[in-house]
Amino acid sequence: DPRGTYTCSLKSREPSTLQVHYRMCQNCIEVDAPTISGIVVADVVATVFLAIAVYCITGQDKGRMSRGEGRTHWLPTGGDR
């Protein structure tokens, strides 16, 4: 527990007193550099997979023709009623 009163003294000066109030986190998790880099890499990989999935799903509609597309529809003119 780092809380308390600390004194610093030098030979040429009178001692200085410092009082420390430190509040520790009970549910904190220490995160180091490999953990942060792993989170960043996983986020980038997930984003790339999501982008590829969206591209594949939306890209499939380009090659298909709908049922009436590409055909000529002849409408009867005045004589066939």
ABEGO torsion letter per residue (X at the ends): XABEBBBBBBAABBBBBBBBBBBBBAABBBBBAAAAAAAAAAAAAAAAAAAAAAAAAAAAAAABBBAABGBBBBBBBAABX
